[in-house]
Amino acid sequence: MEIIKVKVKANAKKDEILEKEKGFIRIAIKAKPIQGKANQHLIKFLEKQLNCKVEIIRGLSSSTKLIKII
């Protein structure tokens, strides 16, 4: 189990992991931040990229999130 900090840019042109900066990993996702759609999309994107289960443990309504990799 590992915990990472991410900064999410929702409503981007494409899904991608952008860069690591100041202790955060910046991630762009296509989903809009409406009714948790961006969070759901982020989880699916990271699970596909990392090939493991992912859970948001803090920051559901923020662009800065703590993600648990299981």
Backbone bond lengths (Angstrom), bond angles and torsions (degrees), N, CA, C in turn:
res aa  C-N    CA-C-N  psi(-1)  N-CA   C-N-CA  omega(-1)  CA-C   N-CA-C  phi
1 M - - - 1.460 - - 1.527 108.80 -
2 E 1.308 115.46 135.28 1.458 121.99 179.80 1.520 108.73 -137.74
3 I 1.333 116.47 148.04 1.465 121.37 177.73 1.523 108.09 -117.99
4 I 1.341 115.71 130.14 1.458 120.59 178.62 1.523 109.57 -125.08
5 K 1.332 115.99 154.53 1.460 121.68 175.33 1.516 107.78 -102.31
6 V 1.329 116.36 133.51 1.457 120.91 178.60 1.523 110.78 -130.28
7 K 1.325 115.13 149.33 1.462 121.94 169.86 1.511 105.76 -113.55
8 V 1.325 116.18 124.66 1.457 121.53 -173.86 1.522 110.24 -107.53
9 K 1.335 115.07 132.16 1.466 121.48 172.05 1.521 106.30 -108.17
10 A 1.309 116.60 106.41 1.464 121.93 -179.77 1.525 110.09 -83.57
11 N 1.323 115.35 163.98 1.462 122.85 177.45 1.537 111.80 63.33
12 A 1.331 116.34 35.60 1.464 121.79 178.77 1.527 110.29 -84.83
13 K 1.314 116.83 170.97 1.465 120.95 179.55 1.517 111.95 -71.75
14 K 1.345 117.11 -32.76 1.463 120.54 178.30 1.525 110.22 -150.43
15 D 1.328 114.85 161.34 1.458 121.11 177.25 1.526 108.77 -80.75
16 E 1.327 116.29 126.82 1.460 119.06 177.55 1.525 111.44 -164.88
17 I 1.313 114.32 151.66 1.458 121.45 171.06 1.513 105.68 -88.36
18 L 1.331 116.96 119.84 1.456 120.75 -170.88 1.528 112.79 -86.03
19 E 1.320 117.46 -62.98 1.459 120.43 -176.00 1.523 110.25 -168.82
20 K 1.296 115.10 168.53 1.455 121.12 174.98 1.521 107.24 -104.87
21 E 1.339 116.18 131.23 1.462 119.51 179.46 1.521 110.48 -147.97
22 K 1.293 116.59 131.63 1.469 123.42 174.14 1.526 113.23 46.99
23 G 1.321 117.65 45.95 1.454 121.49 176.93 1.519 115.38 84.02
24 F 1.324 117.34 1.21 1.461 121.92 179.82 1.523 110.04 -118.46
25 I 1.319 115.80 154.67 1.452 121.78 169.33 1.519 106.09 -108.11
26 R 1.336 117.13 124.20 1.466 121.55 179.66 1.522 109.05 -88.72
27 I 1.334 115.74 131.92 1.462 121.93 -178.34 1.525 108.76 -132.23
28 A 1.326 115.79 133.68 1.465 121.47 175.19 1.525 107.98 -106.41
29 I 1.327 116.11 136.54 1.466 120.80 177.05 1.526 109.56 -133.40
30 K 1.324 115.52 152.53 1.468 121.36 -176.23 1.526 113.36 -76.37
31 A 1.305 118.17 -26.90 1.467 121.49 -174.23 1.524 111.68 -66.36
32 K 1.318 114.57 149.23 1.466 120.64 176.93 1.526 109.82 -85.79
33 P 1.335 116.92 147.47 1.472 120.13 -178.18 1.524 112.56 -80.08
34 I 1.312 116.47 61.31 1.462 122.38 -178.57 1.523 108.82 -123.07
35 Q 1.328 116.42 125.95 1.473 123.90 175.73 1.528 112.85 52.39
36 G 1.330 117.36 39.24 1.461 121.27 174.90 1.517 115.58 77.03
37 K 1.334 117.84 6.00 1.463 120.54 -178.51 1.523 111.67 -64.64
38 A 1.319 117.29 -38.41 1.468 120.31 179.15 1.524 110.77 -65.32
39 N 1.327 117.17 -39.92 1.470 120.36 178.45 1.527 111.30 -64.06
40 Q 1.312 116.95 -44.04 1.465 120.82 178.76 1.524 110.66 -63.18
41 H 1.307 116.14 -42.52 1.463 121.07 179.79 1.531 110.47 -65.45
42 L 1.337 116.56 -41.47 1.467 121.20 177.83 1.526 110.87 -59.24
43 I 1.322 117.06 -44.98 1.468 121.23 -179.79 1.529 110.13 -61.30
44 K 1.317 117.23 -47.90 1.469 120.46 179.96 1.527 111.34 -62.19
45 F 1.328 116.74 -42.45 1.464 121.43 179.65 1.522 111.15 -62.06
46 L 1.345 116.90 -48.18 1.465 120.11 -178.99 1.522 111.76 -67.14
47 E 1.320 117.93 -38.52 1.465 120.28 178.47 1.529 110.74 -62.37
48 K 1.316 116.42 -38.10 1.468 120.23 178.22 1.527 110.64 -69.53
49 Q 1.327 117.47 -43.08 1.464 121.59 -178.17 1.531 112.09 -68.92
50 L 1.341 116.74 -39.70 1.469 121.47 -174.56 1.524 113.05 -95.70
51 N 1.324 116.41 -12.06 1.462 122.03 -178.99 1.535 112.39 56.37
52 C 1.334 115.41 45.87 1.464 121.67 176.49 1.525 108.96 -158.65
53 K 1.320 117.51 172.36 1.468 122.54 178.89 1.528 109.44 -76.38
54 V 1.323 115.14 144.21 1.459 122.35 -178.60 1.520 108.38 -133.62
55 E 1.336 115.76 143.07 1.467 121.17 179.62 1.522 109.26 -139.55
56 I 1.327 116.94 135.68 1.467 121.14 174.60 1.524 107.18 -84.39
57 I 1.324 116.90 119.52 1.464 119.43 -178.28 1.530 113.09 -103.33
58 R 1.333 116.66 -15.85 1.463 119.97 176.01 1.524 109.18 -156.35
59 G 1.323 116.66 141.82 1.452 121.50 174.69 1.511 114.91 98.08
60 L 1.323 118.17 32.02 1.466 120.54 -179.06 1.527 112.79 -59.50
61 S 1.332 118.03 -31.61 1.458 120.60 -178.96 1.537 112.27 -110.00
62 S 1.328 116.30 19.28 1.452 122.23 -178.22 1.523 110.43 -125.11
63 S 1.307 117.20 159.04 1.462 119.79 176.22 1.536 110.68 -79.16
64 T 1.327 116.62 -19.07 1.464 121.35 176.57 1.518 108.42 -97.71
65 K 1.322 116.86 125.96 1.465 120.92 -173.21 1.523 110.87 -133.85
66 L 1.333 115.20 152.23 1.459 121.73 168.20 1.522 106.63 -103.09
67 I 1.314 115.34 126.22 1.461 122.00 -176.50 1.513 108.88 -116.12
68 K 1.329 115.21 131.06 1.477 120.82 175.70 1.504 108.50 -100.15
69 I 1.334 115.80 124.68 1.463 122.09 177.03 1.522 106.74 -98.83
70 I 1.329 115.74 121.56 1.461 121.21 -175.39 1.524 110.24 -106.70
